[in-house]
């Protein structure tokens, strides 16, 4: 595998991971809780 193919594979993996993480956080309501009360709302004290 040469460098160009490796970079394309790496970037596509990172983009897929970022999209999956964003969708998980969006669908579980993490962003709403964080915007309402910050880290105290997420982690308690």
Buried (B, 14 or more C-beta within 10 A) or exposed (E): EEEEEEEEEEEEEEEEEEEEEEEEEEEEEEEEEBEEEEEEEEEEE
